[in-house]
Amino acid sequence: MRDKVLFTLLCIALPVFWGVIVNWLFNMWRGQPDTSDDERVFPDYQI
């Protein structure tokens, strides 16, 4: 049972972590500073 719960949590956490990393990399690639106080629109990176 513990393995199933851990697997489910990893299936949720890994895509979220991947999205955060990809968003951070795209912001660095575009040359934008990481400022959270402004309200910018994030592009939609969907597959």
C-alpha positions in Angstrom: 0.0 0.0 0.0 2.8 2.4 0.8 4.4 1.7 -2.6 1.2 2.6 -4.4 0.8 5.9 -2.4 4.5 6.8 -3.1 4.1 6.0 -6.8 0.9 8.2 -7.0 2.7 11.1 -5.2 5.6 10.8 -7.6 3.3 10.8 -10.6 1.9 14.1 -9.4 5.1 15.7 -8.2 7.4 14.9 -11.0 5.4 16.7 -13.8 5.0 19.7 -11.5 8.7 19.8 -10.8 9.4 19.4 -14.6 7.1 22.3 -15.4 8.8 24.6 -12.9 12.3 23.7 -14.3 11.2 24.2 -17.9 9.6 27.5 -17.1 12.7 28.7 -15.3 14.9 27.5 -18.2 12.7 29.3 -20.8 12.8 32.5 -18.8 16.6 32.3 -18.6 16.8 31.6 -22.4 14.7 34.6 -23.2 16.9 36.7 -21.0 14.2 37.8 -18.6 15.1 38.3 -15.0 13.3 36.3 -12.3 11.1 39.0 -10.8 7.9 37.8 -9.2 6.5 41.3 -8.4 5.4 42.1 -11.9 2.4 40.4 -13.5 3.6 38.9 -16.8 1.7 36.3 -18.8 3.4 33.0 -19.1 3.3 31.1 -22.4 1.4 27.9 -22.5 3.8 24.9 -22.8 1.4 22.1 -23.5 2.0 18.9 -25.3 
